[in-house]
C-alpha cells in the first residue's frame, strides 16, 4: 500500500499546483472582468451626461435664451454643465455612491471647482492634447472607486459668457461674481467630465465567484484523487502486491503457491506471466535436485 500512498501524494501535489495556478489566473480574470463592468457603467453614465449637454445646447438653450440678451437675464438651466450635473443629481438619489462632476480649475459655479486629484486629471489633458479619455482607480470614502474622465474644451458658445466679465450677463455676475470663470481661451481644456463608480460591489461579486470556483475545484480534486486511487489500486497496487507476496513465499521455499491470474497484455500482466514461468522453472529445478534419478 506504500506504493499507492506515494502515487497519491504525487497526484495530490500535481493537482494542488494546477488548482493554485488556475485559481490565480481565474481571480485575475474575474477582477479584470469586474473592472471592465465598472468601466462600462462609467462610459454609459458619461454618454448620458453628454447627451444631456447636447440636448440642452441644441434644444433648450435656443428656446430660453432671450434674443440678443435684450433683458440681460441669465438662466442657469441653459448651461450644459449645469443641466448635466443637475440631471445626475437626480440619479444619485437612487445611487448615492455614483458621482458626476464637471471639474474646472477656474469655474463660474464654486461647486465645480476641482479638488487636488481632479486638478491632476485636468492638467493631464492639458499636457497631452491628444489624450481623449482617462481612467484610473482611487480610494474613496466608500471604498475603491474607478473614475472615467474626458476633457472639456472651450468653444465659441463658452466664450460668450466666459471671455471677459463685461461680456457676461449682468444677472450671472450678480449670482457668481466677476472673480472666477473668466479668461477662457478658445480650444483650451478648461474642465473635465469625471464619472466615479464604486468598485466594491463588482469586486465582492468577483470574490464570491472566485470562492465558489475554488469550492468546485476542490471537489473535483477530491473526486479525481479517489477515482485515480481506485484505478491505481486495481490496475497496479493490487497486482504488484500479489507479485510481492508470491515472491516472498517463493523465497521462503513455498513453491506450491498458485499462479497469478493474467488479464490483458500490459506490463503488469507480462510481469505476472514472467513470475509464473519463474515459479514453474524453479519448482522443476527443485524437483530435479531432490530426485537425482530423474536426471
QUIRA-V246357 format. One record per run of one state. SS is the DSSP state (helix for helix, strand for strand, loop for the rest). FROM is the first residue (numbers start at 1). LEN is the number of residues. If there is no record, write none. Layout:
((SS:FROM:LEN) (SS:FROM:LEN))
//
This chain:
((loop:1:1) (helix:2:63) (loop:65:2) (helix:67:3) (loop:70:6) (helix:76:3) (loop:79:1) (helix:80:13) (loop:93:6) (strand:99:6) (loop:105:5) (helix:110:3) (strand:113:1) (loop:114:2) (helix:116:12) (loop:128:6) (strand:134:7) (loop:141:2) (strand:143:11) (loop:154:2) (helix:156:7) (loop:163:2) (helix:165:3) (loop:168:2) (helix:170:7) (loop:177:12) (strand:189:10) (loop:199:1) (helix:200:52) (loop:252:15) (helix:267:24) (loop:291:1) (helix:292:3) (loop:295:1))
//
